[in-house]
């Protein structure tokens, strides 16, 4: 297990009960206090978040147009960065939008190029191109300081964004952060399987979250992704970071969040583990934890600014 340094780990299981979730007392007192003090600030959970068809496009010279939805509001703004081939209409993206609307904070959600309503050919997409998508949203749509919320692969890309735009990215929230995830998973395959993928040019990666039961990932996609790996050396990110992960995640092991915490230069890093949560972390208690974590960072940043 990687050393945690100054990071705090909270295991959400059978400790002091708060609603349907719980906090191990003594491990994360700030979050425990937040849960006790601010339940009234979180928006009511909507059993079915309304999806509005209206969205806008970010025009980029020589690059695919990106579909996005933006709320105007107070700073810091929030940007949601989705997971692998996920669009901006997922449970977490919509729940954070309702949360930001209730507090009057700015919020942006978007589709990667080649995904959802954005332009582009998915077969031509790479981690590097999606990294450019995230930076385009930060540079052209976001105003003032931002908190990035990255889900799965989005957690990997949020780290890249924080490295590239430290003047704008004030804090990070990772949900099942998949730093180096696809590359690591591929590297763990038997040698003969990797050789077969190299010859065929396609990796059929099993996934219970895809309707076909697998993703077809180009070998060239994996090779390009290798250029964006971060866990092999210190990660030059110094802003506050909160990493949420489910102990039942069978896609990206929760130990990956420990590795991220160990590698980042930030001294303000908390890891929160959900005992019964899987990779998606989309149940009611998971969403509550996510919104409370964002709320805590908003308060923290507001105190620093003021």
C-alpha positions, -999 to +999 in steps of 0.1 A: +000+000+000+013+034-009+022+058+019-004+084+025+018+112+037-005+140+049-036+124+033-065+114+055-085+082+048-121+078+059-137+044+055-174+047+052-189+016+068-203+007+101-191+035+123-210+065+136-243+066+116-255+097+097-285+090+075-276+061+052-239+068+053-215+069+082-181+084+092-154+068+112-149+093+140-114+107+143-104+099+108-121+128+090-134+152+115-139+181+090-162+160+069-180+146+099-186+182+111-199+191+076-224+163+076-237+173+110-239+211+102-251+214+066-277+188+055-301+216+049-279+232+022-279+202-001-307+200-027-334+174-023-325+142-041-346+139-073-355+103-081-353+111-118-332+142-127-347+161-156-327+160-188-331+192-208-325+187-245-311+222-249-273+225-251-248+247-268-217+241-289-182+253-283-167+262-317-130+254-321-109+260-352-098+227-368-112+207-339-146+191-333-174+212-318-181+203-282-216+201-268-220+216-234-245+229-209-236+259-187-251+275-157-241+311-149-234+318-113-210+326-085-174+316-082-158+291-077-175+274-107-177+237-110-168+216-141-178+180-144-155+158-164-172+125-174-158+090-175-147+068-205-172+073-234-197+087-209-218+117-218-229+148-198-263+134-190-253+109-164-266+107-128-236+125-112-235+153-138-272+161-135-272+159-097-242+183-094-261+207-117-291+207-094-268+212-065-250+242-081-283+257-092-296+255-056-265+274-044-263+298-073-228+286-084-216+284-120-215+249-135-204+233-168-210+198-181-199+187-216-194+158-240-160+148-252-153+149-289-168+118-305-191+112-276-228+122-270-238+153-289-203+166-296-188+164-331-159+140-340-153+104-347-150+082-317-126+058-335-102+087-339-103+098-303-074+095-278-067+104-242-046+133-255-075+147-276-099+144-247-073+162-226-075+191-251-113+190-248-111+196-211-086+225-215-108+240-242-137+241-218-116+256-191-101+282-214-132+292-234-162+286-212-151+288-175-149+322-158-127+326-127-115+299-103-129+264-108-134+231-089-130+202-112-150+170-105-136+141-125-153+107-127-132+076-136-112+086-167-123+122-159-104+119-127-072+112-147-079+142-170-087+165-141-051+160-129-038+169-163-059+200-163-047+210-129-011+207-141-018+227-173-040+254-158-029+259-121-040+295-122-077+285-128-080+251-111-084+257-074-095+223-062-102+187-074-128+161-066-121+126-080-147+099-081-132+065-087-102+083-102-088+062-130-053+076-133-034+055-158-063+031-156-066+017-191-028+015-195-024-003-161-052-027-169-038-036-203-003-041-188-016-067-164-028-089-192-009-121-200+020-116-225+003-138-251-030-118-249-011-085-253+007-099-283-026-110-298-041-075-293-011-059-309-015-081-340-053-077-343-051-040-334-081-042-310-086-051-274-119-065-263-121-053-227-148-069-206-172-045-189-205-051-171-213-015-176-215-018-214-246-032-230-225-056-252-205-067-221-173-053-235-155-023-250-136-025-282-105-004-276-079+002-303-043-009-296-032+025-308-055+041-282-036+023-254-002+032-269-012+069-271-025+068-236+009+057-223+022+092-230-003+106-205+005+083-175+011+101-142+017+076-115+053+069-124+066+102-109+055+131-086+024+148-099+028+186-097-006+195-084-007+216-052-044+225-048-068+208-024-078+173-036-106+150-024-107+114-037-139+094-033-137+056-041-158+025-035-143-005-019-164-027-042-150-010-074-140-039-097-129-017-125-104+007-109-092-006-075-095+018-046-057+016-041-054+038-072-067+067-051-040+060-026-014+061-053-027+094-065-026+108-030+009+096-026+021+111-059+006+146-059+026+174-043-005+189-025-004+187+013-042+190+014-055+156+002-083+135+017-094+100+006-129+089+014-138+052+009-173+040+005-177+005+019-205-007-003-200+014-034-190+002-068-172+020-097-201+041-107-208+056-072-242+068-083-265+057-054-283+083-033-257+082-005-228+084-030-243+115-045-249+131-011-213+125-002-202+140-035-223+172-031-212+176+005-176+173-005-180+200-032-198+222-007-170+218+018-144+229-009-166+259-019-166+270+017-128+264+020-120+284-011-144+312-001-126+315+032-092+316+014-104+343-010-120+364+017 
